[in-house]
Amino acid sequence: MDINEAGIEASRRRRGWLRIPRRGEAQGRRGRVAIARRAAVTVLAACAVAAAGCSSSSGGSTAGGSSGKPPMTFVISVRALDNAYSAAWVTGAKAMAKHLGYPASSVKVLQSGANDQAQVTQLQSFLASASGKVAIAVDPNTNAITQSIVQAVQKDPNAYVTVFWNKPPNLWPWNGYSHWAAFINFNGVTAGEKTAQVLFQKMHGKGGIIALQGILNNVPAQQRFQGLQTALKSAPGVKLLQQQTANWDETQAFNVTKSLLAKYGTQVKGVWAANDEMAVGAVQALHGAGMKNVPVVSASDAIPPVLQSIKSGGGIDATTNPDGYWDGSTGLAIAYYAAIGKLDVNSLSHAKRAFYAKSALVTSSNVSQFMATPSASQYASDWTPGGLYNRFDGGIQP
């Protein structure tokens, strides 16, 4: 089964609509779906600003856990849940909350729709109406808004936040942010380089490639493309024909790839994408152009359709696994223990306040181990005060 079958069907079941663009007679339907999605994102953002999130009960509520645990609200802030990586954050967060004895209603989800101002405003509005302790895990849309996010949390004596992926180079938790529990990233340079090396091996070390970048003002996108450039220096037979952003999005990646294929044709011997969603879009464009044998790799995310494609030989050959289930759950756990006083973040070393977490290169040789459904028992040790740094992979140097 290739990505056309496995990926699309998995996407349908998971999301409730099909994000991968269709061809031919479905062009009109794709336009209607896109309009509906934009409308849905607008409604979600408006709801979140007004009530701090439509995906759960009202923003100011708190929930107490069993065994006398303090009232607590867990907040996940991501772009959108039609992104499988972001959805895994929420699944992990709910499992962690349940494991700690809190109900599912204690987890609030804010979706920004990839809008910087909406993401900041949602969180500010939530905190303005929240009561009790608040633990937050956030994936900022771009590094430009990270400071506004941590400043908003800093003003609330009951709130603590863990930030993933994005921040400006000179912004650090220890510079006056006692409620910014941690900044966690994954080494994007390594991810971009290792997956590019897999691509070049599939190409037998020669030919032209196109590269699909993420949001350009985004640290992971910058790091992963840097990794690709590093790999290119060691592959003189491979030429980067053109790079273009597709903003982490499948549909944009489909359109960009289709355009670049029209420009370069059979010169394209491989496609490097900065994340899985874009890799799926690229595969669809290649298959539509009759170029099913052109290999594709993704620098990150290990979402189900990509894992299935790697396993079945459906067009994608590699990705890396940052484990969204762990990110959403353990990121919240760090903020949770800080909020209830069991983790004194200000006594931690700088390395524990800003660090890389471990990820793995996923290829056909090991993909099966990443396809199993996560279970709370696998992660329970990471959700204890002594296990929060089990995946610590080195401090991020200022």
Helices and strands as residue ranges (DSSP letters): H 6-15, G 24-26, H 27-51, E 72-78, H 84-99, G 104-106, E 107-111, H 116-129, E 133-138, G 143-145, H 146-154, E 159-164, E 180-185, H 188-202, E 207-213, H 219-233, E 238-245, H 250-264, G 265-267, E 268-273, H 276-288, E 296-298, H 304-312, E 316-321, H 324-339, G 345-347, H 350-353, E 354-357, E 360-362, G 367-370, H 376-379, G 380-383, E 392-395
